Amino acid sequence: MKPLIQYFNPIRSIYFCFVLLFIHSLEVSAASWNVEPVRVELTSEQTTSAITISNDGDQVTSIQVQVVAWSQVDGKDVYTPTKELIISPPIFTINPKQEQIVRVALRQHSELKGEMTYRINLQELPAAALSNASAVQVALRVSLPVFIQMQKGIAVPKMVWHLEHASDKNLVVNLKNQGNAHIQITDLALYVPGVELPIASDTVSSYVLAGQSHQWFLKTNIGEKLIGTRLRLKAFTDIENVDTEIALDTP
């Protein structure tokens, strides 16, 4: 029979203490930014936009700007390098407590009818050298969505919801965006009609681009399986709030 108390291993203990001391001695160095706005929208009335990046930290920070075309396939984001957006300046340095303005514009838009979507990636460049040799530098990266509609009101989202079982206590909320513009969904909740407390909810922040779908898996807090009923769906979007009843498909 093996003893209940394990033998003390001095070599392992010394190594473990050394690792703890090493980690404790490291200093994490990271920049501190404030970016405004958090997303860019261009229209025929506003063909350019400005992004303000503030360096709230105590160190000089250098940032490179990259633009990618943004699409979705089977609910997953796809990014492709592009030169369709003009970014000025594409690379810059900000002193502590200072700010930099980055201007954004579309190169050509005369034939644009639907919505075009991009991402602007702000990538911190690593410093050439650190004043503290024991510091670990953490490079920041911020991604901003860009939505372009040159003809106002032409591109709009169209939400089609579907609800089904994933298991006895898990439900799948499906959204198909049949429109020609994006929709951003936040804070989903499902209710039994007439009951104030939700049976399932989730705090989310998901973009569903034009013609694309998205799924959310929600765990219910009820003790029995729901069969052949309708549930009330509430969700917040960047266009309008959703409050509707959806039939629950019977597996």
Secondary structure by P-SEA (a helix, b strand, c coil): cccccccccaaaaaaaaaaaaaaaabbbbbbbbbbcccbbbbcccccbbbbbbbccccbbbbbbbbbbbbbbcccbbbbbbbccccccccccccccccbbbbbbbbccccccccbbbbbbbbbbbbccccccccbbbbbbbbbbbbbbbcccccbbbbbbbbbbbccccbbbbbbbccccbbbbbcbbbbbcccccccccccbbbbbbcccbbbbbbbbbccccccccbbbbbbbccccbbbbbbbbbbcc
